[in-house]
Amino acid sequence: MHIDKSRIVEITKELIKYKSLTGMEKGVGDYISGFFDKIGVEYRVFEKEKGRPNIIANLGSGEKTLAFNGHFDVVPISDESSWKTDPFSPELKGNRLFGRGAFDMKGSCAVMMHIAEILSKKKLNGSLQIQLVSDEEKGAEFGTRHIIELIEKGEIKRPDHVIIGEGSDLKIRNGERGILVFDVKFKGKAAHTANVRSDAINAIVLASKAVLAIDKKIDKFHPEIGTPVISVNMISGGKVKNQVPGECVITVDRRTIPGETKEKVLEEIKQQIDKVLENESYEILNVLYGPANITSKDSPFIKLVAETIMDVLKIKPEFYIGEGGVTDARFYRYAGIPTIIYGPLGEHAHGPNEYVDVDSLEKQAKVYLGMVNRTMGSGLI
């Protein structure tokens, strides 16, 4: 029994052909359901919103459950003229497979589907869940978060461990920064442009001072997650060209590390703004927060993953410490389930000329199959 790289490439190509933008996942979901039908693997489809499928394939039976999780929704093409290939007509050039979603993350979905194909006739001494979901790119309300809601209700078996296939350069990513997104509304005083020096307070100027005050490097570091960062990503102010704006709103995205709380970070932001605005009026609104999250390197699960990598790939496992974005892994960690990311190499996720390294997909598949072998009985590889 072996991994077939050409088969992984074939499945990835089929997935890429579906223009499965977030909210438009039905077509690719139907393809995946048909795939599991053909190989005789039991699965169920869960939809919180009609046409937004989440497909869970189940192999084996037993008390302990390992889950592989991947999303098949993709982001839109912002500038097709910058692509050297058709984003939805996959092309293999050397060991690079180009196409929207190749790296983020249809290549990993194909790995999981190929694992199901290999194991479809095998007896497992445990349970394997393959979770292929919608809506990761816009917050996962209709995807992984819905799956976890059903797990908490007892409608889906709770996995003991989860591996998510987001790109990680074949390194173990055991944690990620938290996310704190909020608006700051600045209140000035509207007036005719002619009166800007006598009877007006320009809200855009207030916002600009605040942006310069908070948009700085943050001198903190966590050994497993890296540094926190902040970015002002949106600004809106003014109604007509000859009126001093009386209101301006900025949207701030702050990524946090362990030890930082929502309250602490917001207080830091307020102190920075207060230094430059004195008594001018502003308020913080629409706060969205998810804390930083880690599965300990000392956990038995991560030690098992590390041993598997060493055994299967004959290399010393590395840990991913970097500036990656938030993923669905956080929802499983919030639910108390040990979770890692382990996925392929590639580049340009969300950008032009996205590609995945197909050699790394083969290695990823070997590690995944090795994890099944170690947790569900020998003789599978």
C-alpha positions as a Markdown table, in Angstrom:
| # | Residue | x | y | z |
|---|---|---|---|---|
| 1 | Met | 0.0 | 0.0 | 0.0 |
| 2 | His | 1.6 | 3.2 | -1.1 |
| 3 | Ile | 1.0 | 6.9 | -1.7 |
| 4 | Asp | 0.4 | 7.7 | -5.4 |
| 5 | Lys | 1.6 | 11.3 | -6.1 |
| 6 | Ser | 0.1 | 11.3 | -9.6 |
| 7 | Arg | -3.3 | 10.5 | -8.1 |
| 8 | Ile | -3.0 | 13.3 | -5.6 |
| 9 | Val | -2.2 | 15.7 | -8.4 |
| 10 | Glu | -5.2 | 14.4 | -10.4 |
| 11 | Ile | -7.6 | 14.9 | -7.5 |
| 12 | Thr | -6.2 | 18.4 | -6.8 |
| 13 | Lys | -6.7 | 19.4 | -10.4 |
| 14 | Glu | -10.3 | 18.3 | -10.3 |
| 15 | Leu | -10.9 | 20.3 | -7.2 |
| 16 | Ile | -9.3 | 23.4 | -8.6 |
| 17 | Lys | -11.6 | 23.3 | -11.6 |
| 18 | Tyr | -14.5 | 24.2 | -9.4 |
| 19 | Lys | -14.8 | 28.0 | -8.8 |
| 20 | Ser | -15.7 | 27.4 | -5.2 |
| 21 | Leu | -15.6 | 31.0 | -3.9 |
| 22 | Thr | -16.8 | 31.3 | -0.3 |
| 23 | Gly | -20.6 | 31.0 | -0.5 |
| 24 | Met | -20.4 | 29.1 | -3.8 |
| 25 | Glu | -19.2 | 25.7 | -2.5 |
| 26 | Lys | -22.0 | 23.4 | -3.7 |
| 27 | Gly | -20.4 | 22.2 | -6.9 |
| 28 | Val | -17.1 | 21.1 | -5.4 |
| 29 | Gly | -19.1 | 19.6 | -2.5 |
| 30 | Asp | -21.1 | 17.5 | -4.9 |
| 31 | Tyr | -17.9 | 16.3 | -6.5 |
| 32 | Ile | -16.4 | 15.2 | -3.2 |
| 33 | Ser | -19.6 | 13.4 | -2.2 |
| 34 | Gly | -19.5 | 11.6 | -5.5 |
| 35 | Phe | -15.8 | 10.7 | -4.9 |
| 36 | Phe | -16.7 | 9.0 | -1.6 |
| 37 | Asp | -19.6 | 7.2 | -3.2 |
| 38 | Lys | -17.3 | 5.8 | -5.8 |
| 39 | Ile | -14.7 | 4.4 | -3.3 |
| 40 | Gly | -17.4 | 3.1 | -1.0 |
| 41 | Val | -16.6 | 5.3 | 2.0 |
| 42 | Glu | -19.4 | 6.3 | 4.4 |
| 43 | Tyr | -20.0 | 10.0 | 4.7 |
| 44 | Arg | -22.5 | 12.6 | 5.9 |
| 45 | Val | -23.2 | 16.1 | 4.6 |
| 46 | Phe | -24.0 | 18.9 | 7.1 |
| 47 | Glu | -25.4 | 22.2 | 6.0 |
| 48 | Lys | -26.1 | 25.1 | 8.3 |
| 49 | Glu | -27.0 | 27.1 | 5.2 |
| 50 | Lys | -28.4 | 25.4 | 2.1 |
| 51 | Gly | -25.8 | 25.0 | -0.6 |
| 52 | Arg | -22.9 | 25.3 | 1.9 |
| 53 | Pro | -21.9 | 21.6 | 2.4 |
| 54 | Asn | -19.6 | 20.2 | 5.0 |
| 55 | Ile | -18.7 | 16.6 | 4.3 |
| 56 | Ile | -17.5 | 14.2 | 6.9 |
| 57 | Ala | -16.2 | 10.8 | 5.8 |
| 58 | Asn | -15.9 | 8.1 | 8.4 |
| 59 | Leu | -13.5 | 5.2 | 8.2 |
| 60 | Gly | -13.1 | 2.4 | 10.8 |
| 61 | Ser | -14.6 | 2.2 | 14.2 |
| 62 | Gly | -13.3 | 2.4 | 17.7 |
| 63 | Glu | -13.1 | 4.6 | 20.8 |
| 64 | Lys | -10.2 | 6.8 | 19.7 |
| 65 | Thr | -10.8 | 9.2 | 16.8 |
| 66 | Leu | -8.3 | 11.1 | 14.6 |
| 67 | Ala | -9.6 | 13.8 | 12.3 |
| 68 | Phe | -8.1 | 15.4 | 9.2 |
| 69 | Asn | -9.7 | 18.8 | 8.4 |
| 70 | Gly | -9.5 | 20.8 | 5.2 |
| 71 | His | -11.5 | 23.6 | 3.5 |
| 72 | Phe | -12.4 | 23.8 | -0.1 |
| 73 | Asp | -13.7 | 27.3 | -0.4 |
| 74 | Val | -11.3 | 29.8 | -2.0 |
| 75 | Val | -10.9 | 33.6 | -2.2 |
| 76 | Pro | -11.8 | 35.6 | -5.4 |
| 77 | Ile | -9.3 | 36.6 | -8.1 |
| 78 | Ser | -8.5 | 40.2 | -7.6 |
| 79 | Asp | -6.3 | 40.8 | -10.7 |
| 80 | Glu | -6.6 | 38.0 | -13.3 |
| 81 | Ser | -4.2 | 39.9 | -15.6 |
| 82 | Ser | -1.4 | 39.2 | -13.2 |
| 83 | Trp | -1.9 | 35.4 | -13.5 |
| 84 | Lys | 0.4 | 33.5 | -15.9 |
| 85 | Thr | -2.2 | 30.7 | -16.1 |
| 86 | Asp | -6.0 | 30.5 | -15.9 |
| 87 | Pro | -6.7 | 30.4 | -12.1 |
| 88 | Phe | -9.3 | 27.7 | -12.5 |
| 89 | Ser | -7.6 | 25.6 | -15.2 |
| 90 | Pro | -4.8 | 23.9 | -13.2 |
| 91 | Glu | -1.4 | 23.6 | -14.8 |
| 92 | Leu | 1.5 | 21.4 | -13.6 |
| 93 | Lys | 4.9 | 23.0 | -14.3 |
| 94 | Gly | 7.7 | 20.8 | -12.9 |
| 95 | Asn | 6.7 | 20.1 | -9.3 |
| 96 | Arg | 4.5 | 23.2 | -9.0 |
| 97 | Leu | 0.8 | 22.9 | -9.6 |
| 98 | Phe | -0.7 | 26.3 | -10.3 |
| 99 | Gly | -4.3 | 27.3 | -9.7 |
| 100 | Arg | -6.6 | 29.2 | -7.3 |
| 101 | Gly | -6.8 | 27.1 | -4.1 |
| 102 | Ala | -3.9 | 24.8 | -5.0 |
| 103 | Phe | -2.0 | 25.8 | -1.9 |
| 104 | Asp | -5.0 | 27.1 | 0.2 |
| 105 | Met | -6.0 | 24.4 | 0.4 |
| 106 | Lys | -7.3 | 22.0 | -2.2 |
| 107 | Gly | -4.0 | 20.2 | -2.4 |
| 108 | Ser | -4.4 | 19.1 | 1.2 |
| 109 | Cys | -8.1 | 18.2 | 0.6 |
| 110 | Ala | -6.8 | 15.9 | -2.2 |
| 111 | Val | -4.3 | 14.3 | 0.2 |
| 112 | Met | -7.1 | 13.5 | 2.6 |
| 113 | Met | -9.3 | 12.1 | -0.1 |
| 114 | His | -6.4 | 9.9 | -1.4 |
| 115 | Ile | -5.9 | 8.7 | 2.2 |
| 116 | Ala | -9.6 | 7.7 | 2.2 |
| 117 | Glu | -9.1 | 5.9 | -1.1 |
| 118 | Ile | -6.2 | 3.9 | 0.2 |
| 119 | Leu | -7.9 | 3.0 | 3.5 |
| 120 | Ser | -11.3 | 2.3 | 2.0 |
| 121 | Lys | -10.9 | -1.5 | 2.1 |
| 122 | Lys | -8.7 | -1.7 | 5.2 |
| 123 | Lys | -9.8 | -2.5 | 8.8 |
| 124 | Leu | -8.9 | 0.2 | 11.2 |
| 125 | Asn | -8.5 | -0.3 | 15.0 |
| 126 | Gly | -9.9 | 3.2 | 15.6 |
| 127 | Ser | -11.9 | 5.9 | 13.9 |
| 128 | Leu | -10.7 | 8.3 | 11.2 |
| 129 | Gln | -12.8 | 11.4 | 10.3 |
| 130 | Ile | -12.1 | 13.3 | 7.1 |
| 131 | Gln | -13.7 | 16.7 | 7.5 |
| 132 | Leu | -13.9 | 18.7 | 4.2 |
| 133 | Val | -15.6 | 22.0 | 4.9 |
| 134 | Ser | -17.0 | 25.3 | 3.5 |
| 135 | Asp | -16.6 | 28.9 | 4.7 |
| 136 | Glu | -13.1 | 28.9 | 6.2 |
| 137 | Glu | -12.1 | 32.1 | 4.4 |
| 138 | Lys | -14.9 | 34.2 | 5.9 |
| 139 | Gly | -14.9 | 33.0 | 9.5 |
| 140 | Ala | -16.2 | 29.4 | 9.4 |
| 141 | Glu | -19.7 | 30.1 | 10.8 |
| 142 | Phe | -21.1 | 27.7 | 8.1 |
| 143 | Gly | -18.0 | 25.4 | 8.2 |
| 144 | Thr | -15.8 | 24.2 | 11.0 |
| 145 | Arg | -17.6 | 26.2 | 13.6 |
| 146 | His | -20.8 | 24.5 | 12.6 |
| 147 | Ile | -19.1 | 21.1 | 12.8 |
| 148 | Ile | -17.9 | 21.9 | 16.4 |
| 149 | Glu | -21.5 | 23.0 | 17.3 |
| 150 | Leu | -22.7 | 19.5 | 16.2 |
| 151 | Ile | -19.9 | 17.8 | 18.1 |
| 152 | Glu | -20.9 | 19.6 | 21.2 |
| 153 | Lys | -24.5 | 18.5 | 20.7 |
| 154 | Gly | -23.3 | 14.9 | 20.2 |
| 155 | Glu | -24.5 | 14.7 | 16.6 |
| 156 | Ile | -20.9 | 14.2 | 15.4 |
| 157 | Lys | -18.3 | 12.1 | 17.2 |
| 158 | Arg | -15.8 | 14.2 | 19.1 |
| 159 | Pro | -12.3 | 13.7 | 17.7 |
| 160 | Asp | -9.5 | 13.1 | 20.2 |
| 161 | His | -7.0 | 14.9 | 17.9 |
| 162 | Val | -7.2 | 17.0 | 14.8 |
| 163 | Ile | -4.7 | 17.7 | 12.0 |
| 164 | Ile | -5.5 | 20.6 | 9.7 |
| 165 | Gly | -3.9 | 20.7 | 6.3 |
| 166 | Glu | -3.2 | 24.4 | 5.9 |
| 167 | Gly | 0.2 | 25.1 | 4.3 |
| 168 | Ser | 3.0 | 24.9 | 6.9 |
| 169 | Asp | 6.1 | 24.0 | 4.8 |
| 170 | Leu | 5.9 | 20.5 | 6.2 |
| 171 | Lys | 6.5 | 21.9 | 9.7 |
| 172 | Ile | 4.4 | 21.3 | 12.8 |
| 173 | Arg | 2.4 | 24.4 | 13.6 |
| 174 | Asn | 1.1 | 24.0 | 17.1 |
| 175 | Gly | -0.3 | 27.4 | 17.8 |
| 176 | Glu | -1.3 | 30.7 | 16.3 |
| 177 | Arg | -1.8 | 34.3 | 17.2 |
| 178 | Gly | -5.1 | 35.6 | 18.4 |
| 179 | Ile | -7.1 | 38.2 | 16.5 |
| 180 | Leu | -8.6 | 41.4 | 17.8 |
| 181 | Val | -10.5 | 43.5 | 15.2 |
| 182 | Phe | -12.3 | 46.7 | 16.1 |
| 183 | Asp | -13.4 | 50.1 | 14.7 |
| 184 | Val | -12.4 | 53.5 | 16.2 |
| 185 | Lys | -14.9 | 56.3 | 15.4 |
| 186 | Phe | -13.5 | 59.8 | 15.7 |
| 187 | Lys | -15.9 | 62.7 | 16.2 |
| 188 | Gly | -14.9 | 66.1 | 14.9 |
| 189 | Lys | -17.0 | 69.1 | 14.0 |
| 190 | Ala | -18.3 | 69.5 | 10.4 |
| 191 | Ala | -18.1 | 72.8 | 8.7 |
| 192 | His | -17.7 | 74.5 | 5.3 |
| 193 | Thr | -14.1 | 74.2 | 4.1 |
| 194 | Ala | -13.9 | 78.0 | 4.2 |
| 195 | Asn | -14.2 | 77.8 | 8.0 |
| 196 | Val | -11.7 | 75.0 | 8.6 |
| 197 | Arg | -9.5 | 77.2 | 10.8 |
| 198 | Ser | -12.2 | 78.9 | 12.8 |
| 199 | Asp | -15.2 | 76.6 | 13.2 |
| 200 | Ala | -14.3 | 73.1 | 12.4 |
| 201 | Ile | -12.5 | 70.0 | 13.8 |
| 202 | Asn | -11.4 | 67.6 | 11.0 |
| 203 | Ala | -12.2 | 64.1 | 12.0 |
| 204 | Ile | -9.9 | 62.7 | 9.3 |
| 205 | Val | -7.0 | 64.6 | 10.8 |
| 206 | Leu | -7.9 | 63.2 | 14.2 |
| 207 | Ala | -7.9 | 59.7 | 12.8 |
| 208 | Ser | -4.6 | 60.3 | 11.0 |
| 209 | Lys | -2.9 | 61.2 | 14.2 |
| 210 | Ala | -4.3 | 58.1 | 15.9 |
| 211 | Val | -3.1 | 55.9 | 13.0 |
| 212 | Leu | 0.4 | 57.2 | 13.3 |
| 213 | Ala | 0.3 | 56.7 | 17.0 |
| 214 | Ile | -0.7 | 53.0 | 16.9 |
| 215 | Asp | 0.9 | 51.8 | 13.7 |
| 216 | Lys | 4.2 | 50.8 | 15.2 |
| 217 | Lys | 6.3 | 47.7 | 15.8 |
| 218 | Ile | 5.2 | 45.9 | 19.0 |
| 219 | Asp | 8.2 | 45.0 | 21.2 |
| 220 | Lys | 6.9 | 41.6 | 22.4 |
| 221 | Phe | 7.8 | 38.0 | 21.5 |
| 222 | His | 6.5 | 34.5 | 22.2 |
| 223 | Pro | 8.8 | 31.6 | 21.5 |
| 224 | Glu | 6.2 | 29.4 | 19.8 |
| 225 | Ile | 4.1 | 32.1 | 18.0 |
| 226 | Gly | 6.3 | 35.0 | 17.3 |
| 227 | Thr | 5.5 | 38.7 | 17.6 |
| 228 | Pro | 2.1 | 40.5 | 17.8 |
| 229 | Val | 1.3 | 42.9 | 14.9 |
| 230 | Ile | -1.1 | 45.7 | 14.2 |
| 231 | Ser | -2.4 | 47.1 | 11.0 |
| 232 | Val | -5.0 | 49.8 | 10.2 |
| 233 | Asn | -6.8 | 48.2 | 7.3 |
| 234 | Met | -9.7 | 50.5 | 6.5 |
| 235 | Ile | -10.6 | 54.2 | 6.8 |
| 236 | Ser | -13.9 | 56.0 | 6.0 |
| 237 | Gly | -14.6 | 59.7 | 6.4 |
| 238 | Gly | -16.2 | 62.6 | 4.7 |
| 239 | Lys | -19.4 | 63.1 | 2.7 |
| 240 | Val | -18.8 | 65.9 | 0.2 |
| 241 | Lys | -15.7 | 67.5 | -1.2 |
| 242 | Asn | -16.3 | 71.0 | 0.2 |
| 243 | Gln | -17.2 | 70.0 | 3.8 |
| 244 | Val | -14.7 | 69.4 | 6.7 |
| 245 | Pro | -15.6 | 65.9 | 7.8 |
| 246 | Gly | -17.2 | 65.6 | 11.2 |
| 247 | Glu | -16.7 | 61.8 | 11.5 |
| 248 | Cys | -14.1 | 59.3 | 10.5 |
| 249 | Val | -13.9 | 55.6 | 11.2 |
| 250 | Ile | -10.8 | 53.3 | 11.0 |
| 251 | Thr | -10.7 | 49.5 | 11.3 |
| 252 | Val | -7.8 | 48.0 | 13.2 |
| 253 | Asp | -6.6 | 44.4 | 13.0 |
| 254 | Arg | -4.3 | 43.5 | 16.0 |
| 255 | Arg | -2.9 | 40.0 | 16.3 |
| 256 | Thr | -2.1 | 38.9 | 19.8 |
| 257 | Ile | 0.2 | 36.4 | 21.6 |
| 258 | Pro | -0.3 | 34.4 | 24.8 |
| 259 | Gly | -0.5 | 36.6 | 27.8 |
| 260 | Glu | -2.3 | 39.4 | 26.0 |
| 261 | Thr | -6.0 | 39.8 | 26.7 |
| 262 | Lys | -8.6 | 41.8 | 24.9 |
| 263 | Glu | -8.8 | 44.3 | 27.8 |
| 264 | Lys | -5.1 | 44.8 | 28.0 |
| 265 | Val | -4.6 | 45.4 | 24.3 |
| 266 | Leu | -7.5 | 47.8 | 24.0 |
| 267 | Glu | -6.2 | 49.8 | 27.0 |
| 268 | Glu | -2.8 | 50.0 | 25.3 |
| 269 | Ile | -4.5 | 51.3 | 22.2 |
| 270 | Lys | -6.4 | 53.9 | 24.2 |
| 271 | Gln | -3.3 | 55.1 | 25.9 |
| 272 | Gln | -1.5 | 55.6 | 22.6 |
| 273 | Ile | -4.4 | 57.5 | 21.1 |
| 274 | Asp | -4.9 | 59.7 | 24.2 |
| 275 | Lys | -1.3 | 60.8 | 24.0 |
| 276 | Val | -1.9 | 62.5 | 20.6 |
| 277 | Leu | -5.5 | 63.5 | 20.7 |
| 278 | Glu | -5.9 | 65.0 | 24.2 |
| 279 | Asn | -9.6 | 65.6 | 24.8 |
| 280 | Glu | -10.9 | 64.9 | 21.3 |
| 281 | Ser | -13.8 | 62.5 | 21.2 |
| 282 | Tyr | -13.5 | 58.9 | 19.9 |
| 283 | Glu | -15.0 | 55.5 | 20.8 |
| 284 | Ile | -14.0 | 51.9 | 20.1 |
| 285 | Leu | -16.8 | 49.8 | 18.5 |
| 286 | Asn | -17.6 | 46.5 | 16.9 |
| 287 | Val | -14.9 | 44.5 | 18.8 |
| 288 | Leu | -14.3 | 40.9 | 17.6 |
| 289 | Tyr | -11.8 | 38.8 | 19.5 |
| 290 | Gly | -10.3 | 35.3 | 19.6 |
| 291 | Pro | -7.4 | 34.6 | 21.9 |
| 292 | Ala | -4.0 | 33.2 | 20.9 |
| 293 | Asn | -4.0 | 29.4 | 21.2 |
| 294 | Ile | -1.5 | 26.6 | 21.5 |
| 295 | Thr | -1.3 | 22.9 | 21.7 |
| 296 | Ser | 1.7 | 22.2 | 23.9 |
| 297 | Lys | 4.8 | 20.7 | 22.3 |
| 298 | Asp | 5.0 | 18.4 | 25.3 |
| 299 | Ser | 1.6 | 16.9 | 24.6 |
| 300 | Pro | 1.6 | 13.1 | 23.7 |
| 301 | Phe | -0.2 | 14.0 | 20.4 |
| 302 | Ile | 2.6 | 16.3 | 19.2 |
| 303 | Lys | 5.2 | 13.9 | 20.3 |
| 304 | Leu | 3.5 | 11.2 | 18.2 |
| 305 | Val | 3.4 | 13.5 | 15.2 |
| 306 | Ala | 7.1 | 14.3 | 15.6 |
| 307 | Glu | 7.9 | 10.6 | 15.9 |
| 308 | Thr | 5.9 | 9.8 | 12.8 |
| 309 | Ile | 7.7 | 12.5 | 10.7 |
| 310 | Met | 11.0 | 11.1 | 11.8 |
| 311 | Asp | 10.0 | 7.6 | 11.0 |
| 312 | Val | 8.3 | 8.2 | 7.7 |
| 313 | Leu | 10.4 | 11.1 | 6.2 |
| 314 | Lys | 13.7 | 10.3 | 7.9 |
| 315 | Ile | 14.1 | 13.9 | 8.9 |
| 316 | Lys | 14.1 | 15.8 | 12.2 |
| 317 | Pro | 10.7 | 17.4 | 12.7 |
| 318 | Glu | 10.6 | 21.2 | 12.7 |
| 319 | Phe | 8.1 | 23.5 | 14.3 |
| 320 | Tyr | 6.6 | 26.4 | 12.4 |
| 321 | Ile | 7.2 | 29.7 | 14.2 |
| 322 | Gly | 6.0 | 32.5 | 12.1 |
| 323 | Glu | 3.5 | 35.1 | 11.1 |
| 324 | Gly | 0.7 | 33.0 | 9.6 |
| 325 | Gly | -2.9 | 34.0 | 9.8 |
| 326 | Val | -5.6 | 32.5 | 11.9 |
| 327 | Thr | -7.0 | 29.2 | 10.9 |
| 328 | Asp | -9.8 | 26.8 | 11.8 |
| 329 | Ala | -7.4 | 25.1 | 14.2 |
| 330 | Arg | -8.3 | 27.8 | 16.8 |
| 331 | Phe | -11.9 | 26.6 | 17.1 |
| 332 | Tyr | -10.8 | 23.1 | 18.0 |
| 333 | Arg | -8.3 | 24.4 | 20.5 |
| 334 | Tyr | -11.0 | 26.6 | 22.0 |
| 335 | Ala | -13.1 | 23.4 | 22.3 |
| 336 | Gly | -10.2 | 21.7 | 24.2 |
| 337 | Ile | -9.1 | 19.3 | 21.4 |
| 338 | Pro | -5.4 | 19.0 | 20.7 |
| 339 | Thr | -4.8 | 20.3 | 17.2 |
| 340 | Ile | -2.0 | 21.0 | 14.9 |
| 341 | Ile | -1.5 | 22.2 | 11.3 |
| 342 | Tyr | 0.7 | 20.1 | 9.1 |
| 343 | Gly | 0.6 | 20.9 | 5.4 |
| 344 | Pro | 2.6 | 21.4 | 2.2 |
| 345 | Leu | 4.9 | 23.9 | 0.7 |
| 346 | Gly | 3.7 | 26.5 | -1.8 |
| 347 | Glu | 3.3 | 30.2 | -2.4 |
| 348 | His | 1.0 | 33.1 | -3.2 |
| 349 | Ala | -2.1 | 32.0 | -1.3 |
| 350 | His | -4.8 | 34.6 | -2.0 |
| 351 | Gly | -2.6 | 36.1 | -4.7 |
| 352 | Pro | -1.7 | 35.7 | -8.4 |
| 353 | Asn | 0.1 | 32.5 | -9.5 |
| 354 | Glu | -0.8 | 30.5 | -6.4 |
| 355 | Tyr | 0.9 | 27.1 | -6.5 |
| 356 | Val | 1.5 | 24.0 | -4.4 |
| 357 | Asp | 4.6 | 21.9 | -4.4 |
| 358 | Val | 3.4 | 18.4 | -5.4 |
| 359 | Asp | 6.4 | 16.7 | -3.9 |
| 360 | Ser | 5.5 | 18.1 | -0.5 |
| 361 | Leu | 1.9 | 16.9 | -1.0 |
| 362 | Glu | 3.3 | 13.4 | -1.3 |
| 363 | Lys | 5.3 | 13.8 | 1.9 |
| 364 | Gln | 2.3 | 15.2 | 3.7 |
| 365 | Ala | 0.3 | 12.2 | 2.6 |
| 366 | Lys | 3.0 | 9.8 | 3.9 |
| 367 | Val | 2.9 | 11.5 | 7.3 |
| 368 | Tyr | -0.9 | 11.4 | 7.5 |
| 369 | Leu | -0.9 | 7.7 | 6.6 |
| 370 | Gly | 1.8 | 7.2 | 9.1 |
| 371 | Met | -0.3 | 8.8 | 11.8 |
| 372 | Val | -3.2 | 6.5 | 11.0 |
| 373 | Asn | -0.9 | 3.6 | 11.1 |
| 374 | Arg | 0.4 | 4.6 | 14.5 |
| 375 | Thr | -2.9 | 5.3 | 16.1 |
| 376 | Met | -5.1 | 2.6 | 14.5 |
| 377 | Gly | -3.0 | -0.5 | 14.1 |
| 378 | Ser | 0.1 | -1.7 | 12.3 |
| 379 | Gly | 0.2 | -3.1 | 8.8 |
| 380 | Leu | -1.3 | -0.1 | 7.0 |
| 381 | Ile | 1.9 | 1.1 | 5.5 |
